[in-house]
Amino acid sequence: MEPVCDGGPRRTGSVEGQAGDCKAELLLEIVDEDETIEEVTFETNNGRWSVGFGEGPGQVWTIPSQGDKRVRIRGPDGEILASERLTVSHYLDSPDLAVWRSEFEPETVSVGEDVTVVFSIATFGSETSFTAALLVDGKAVETRNGTVDSGPDCQHASGPEYEFSYTFEEPGEYELAGRITVDGSSKGDHIRSIGTVTVTQ
């Protein structure tokens, strides 16, 4: 996740189909409660058309208000070629957190010595509680609980910062990672690799 600061409504998905002419100008309409709130014209490509919603090349990127909308594609004669429902959501509708600015030291330790790991929390979305964890070879060895307020994180790491300390009891190489588990989120955990520590005898 890359936090951004323009937090408005978001929509994703696409509508596609086949038109009769090889190159025809079509009209995309977005309808809210039977009122057309947006119109965009576009051309087919060898008779086929595909309209994507989101950010990126070839995508329609405008921001209607939140809620359920109706997307209609009209042909050159005004006939409706497709009509589908589109749900527009806001970034504040759900929490989205990530491990950010992670570091550790030292990179080499002896058995019985500590490694210190620090990482921050990048926040984007609704207010939520979460659990931050230090992972060693994929296993959580220490956790912290926290909460964040709603809103975009324009500094990329204005959420809390956590410091973990872990002592290795066996020599070898160990993979370190940070993990954020957000309460009630359907997006799953966010895990970021931090690095490899070498433990000598």
C-alpha positions as CSV (number, residue, x, y, z in Angstrom):
1,M,0.0,0.0,0.0
2,E,1.2,3.5,-0.9
3,P,-0.7,6.1,1.1
4,V,-2.0,9.1,-0.8
5,C,-3.5,12.4,0.3
6,D,-6.3,13.1,-2.1
7,G,-8.7,10.6,-0.4
8,G,-11.9,10.8,-2.3
9,P,-14.3,8.1,-3.5
10,R,-12.9,5.2,-5.4
11,R,-14.3,2.8,-7.9
12,T,-12.8,-0.2,-9.6
13,G,-13.9,-2.7,-12.2
14,S,-14.7,-2.6,-15.9
15,V,-17.5,-2.9,-18.5
16,E,-16.8,-4.4,-21.9
17,G,-18.5,-5.8,-25.0
18,Q,-18.8,-5.9,-28.8
19,A,-20.2,-3.2,-31.0
20,G,-21.4,-3.7,-34.6
21,D,-18.9,-1.3,-36.3
22,C,-15.2,-1.7,-36.4
23,K,-14.7,1.9,-35.1
24,A,-17.7,3.5,-33.5
25,E,-18.0,6.3,-30.9
26,L,-19.9,5.2,-27.8
27,L,-21.1,7.0,-24.8
28,L,-20.6,6.1,-21.2
29,E,-23.2,7.3,-18.7
30,I,-23.1,7.1,-15.0
31,V,-26.6,7.4,-13.5
32,D,-27.4,8.2,-9.9
33,E,-31.1,7.7,-8.9
34,D,-32.2,8.0,-12.6
35,E,-30.2,11.2,-13.1
36,T,-27.2,11.1,-15.4
37,I,-24.3,12.6,-13.4
38,E,-21.5,11.9,-15.9
39,E,-21.0,11.3,-19.6
40,V,-17.8,10.2,-21.3
41,T,-17.4,9.5,-25.1
42,F,-14.9,6.9,-26.3
43,E,-14.2,4.9,-29.5
44,T,-14.2,1.1,-30.0
45,N,-11.2,-0.8,-31.1
46,N,-12.0,-3.1,-34.0
47,G,-15.5,-3.3,-32.8
48,R,-14.7,-4.2,-29.2
49,W,-14.8,-1.9,-26.3
50,S,-13.7,-2.0,-22.7
51,V,-14.1,0.7,-20.1
52,G,-12.1,0.4,-16.9
53,F,-12.6,2.4,-13.7
54,G,-9.7,3.4,-11.6
55,E,-6.2,4.9,-12.2
56,G,-3.9,4.2,-15.1
57,P,-3.7,4.4,-18.9
58,G,-7.0,3.9,-20.7
59,Q,-9.1,4.2,-17.6
60,V,-12.0,6.5,-16.9
61,W,-11.1,8.3,-13.7
62,T,-13.7,10.7,-12.3
63,I,-15.1,10.8,-8.8
64,P,-18.9,10.7,-8.4
65,S,-20.4,10.7,-4.9
66,Q,-20.4,7.5,-2.9
67,G,-23.1,4.8,-3.2
68,D,-24.6,2.6,-5.9
69,K,-24.5,3.9,-9.4
70,R,-25.7,2.6,-12.8
71,V,-23.2,2.5,-15.6
72,R,-24.7,2.5,-19.1
73,I,-22.9,2.2,-22.5
74,R,-24.9,3.7,-25.4
75,G,-24.2,3.1,-29.1
76,P,-24.1,5.6,-32.0
77,D,-27.9,5.6,-32.2
78,G,-28.4,5.9,-28.5
79,E,-29.2,2.3,-27.9
80,I,-28.1,0.8,-24.6
81,L,-25.3,-1.8,-25.2
82,A,-24.7,-2.5,-21.6
83,S,-26.0,-1.6,-18.2
84,E,-24.3,-2.6,-14.9
85,R,-24.3,-1.5,-11.3
86,L,-21.2,0.2,-10.0
87,T,-20.5,0.7,-6.3
88,V,-18.5,3.8,-5.4
89,S,-16.8,3.6,-2.0
90,H,-14.7,6.0,0.0
91,Y,-11.2,5.4,1.5
92,L,-12.7,6.0,4.9
93,D,-15.1,3.1,4.5
94,S,-12.5,0.5,5.5
95,P,-9.1,0.5,7.3
96,D,-5.9,-0.1,5.4
97,L,-2.6,-0.2,7.4
98,A,1.0,-1.2,6.4
99,V,4.4,-1.7,7.8
100,W,6.6,1.3,6.9
101,R,10.2,2.5,7.3
102,S,11.5,-0.7,8.9
103,E,15.1,-1.2,10.0
104,F,17.1,-3.4,12.3
105,E,20.6,-3.6,14.0
106,P,23.0,-5.1,14.2
107,E,23.0,-7.4,11.1
108,T,25.3,-9.9,12.8
109,V,25.1,-11.0,16.4
110,S,26.4,-13.8,18.6
111,V,24.1,-16.3,20.4
112,G,22.5,-14.6,23.4
113,E,22.8,-11.1,21.9
114,D,19.8,-8.9,21.0
115,V,18.7,-7.6,17.7
116,T,16.6,-4.4,17.7
117,V,13.9,-3.9,15.0
118,V,12.0,-0.7,14.5
119,F,9.1,0.0,12.1
120,S,6.3,2.5,11.7
121,I,2.7,2.2,10.7
122,A,1.4,3.8,7.6
123,T,-2.3,4.5,7.9
124,F,-5.0,5.0,5.3
125,G,-8.8,4.6,5.9
126,S,-11.1,4.4,8.8
127,E,-10.3,4.4,12.5
128,T,-9.3,0.9,13.7
129,S,-7.4,-1.2,16.2
130,F,-4.6,-3.4,15.1
131,T,-1.8,-5.8,16.1
132,A,1.8,-5.2,15.1
133,A,4.1,-8.2,15.2
134,L,7.8,-9.0,14.7
135,L,8.2,-12.2,12.6
136,V,11.3,-14.4,12.7
137,D,11.3,-16.9,9.9
138,G,7.5,-16.3,9.6
139,K,6.7,-16.9,13.2
140,A,5.4,-14.0,15.5
141,V,7.8,-13.7,18.4
142,E,6.5,-10.4,19.8
143,T,3.4,-8.3,19.4
144,R,2.0,-4.9,20.2
145,N,-1.6,-3.6,20.1
146,G,-2.5,-0.2,18.9
147,T,-5.2,2.1,17.4
148,V,-5.1,4.7,14.7
149,D,-7.5,7.6,13.8
150,S,-9.2,7.8,10.4
151,G,-7.8,9.7,7.5
152,P,-5.0,9.5,4.9
153,D,-1.4,9.4,6.0
154,C,0.3,12.2,4.0
155,Q,3.6,11.6,5.7
156,H,3.6,7.9,4.9
157,A,4.4,7.0,8.6
158,S,2.4,9.3,10.9
159,G,1.1,6.2,12.7
160,P,2.8,4.9,15.8
161,E,6.4,3.5,15.7
162,Y,7.3,0.3,17.4
163,E,10.6,-1.1,18.6
164,F,11.1,-4.8,19.2
165,S,14.0,-6.6,20.7
166,Y,14.7,-10.3,20.2
167,T,17.4,-12.6,21.5
168,F,18.6,-15.5,19.3
169,E,19.6,-18.7,21.1
170,E,20.8,-20.7,18.1
171,P,23.3,-19.8,15.3
172,G,22.1,-19.4,11.7
173,E,20.5,-17.0,9.4
174,Y,17.0,-15.7,10.2
175,E,14.5,-13.7,8.1
176,L,12.9,-10.7,9.9
177,A,9.6,-9.2,8.9
178,G,6.9,-6.9,10.3
179,R,3.2,-7.7,10.2
180,I,0.1,-5.7,10.7
181,T,-3.2,-7.4,11.5
182,V,-6.2,-5.0,11.3
183,D,-9.3,-5.9,13.3
184,G,-12.3,-6.5,11.1
185,S,-10.5,-6.0,7.8
186,S,-11.2,-8.3,4.9
187,K,-7.9,-7.4,3.2
188,G,-5.8,-9.7,5.3
189,D,-2.5,-9.0,7.0
190,H,0.2,-6.7,5.6
191,I,3.7,-8.3,5.9
192,R,6.9,-6.5,4.9
193,S,10.3,-8.1,4.8
194,I,12.9,-6.3,7.0
195,G,16.0,-8.3,6.3
196,T,18.3,-11.2,7.3
197,V,20.2,-11.4,10.5
198,T,23.2,-13.7,10.9
199,V,23.7,-15.3,14.3
200,T,27.2,-16.7,15.1
201,Q,28.2,-19.1,17.9
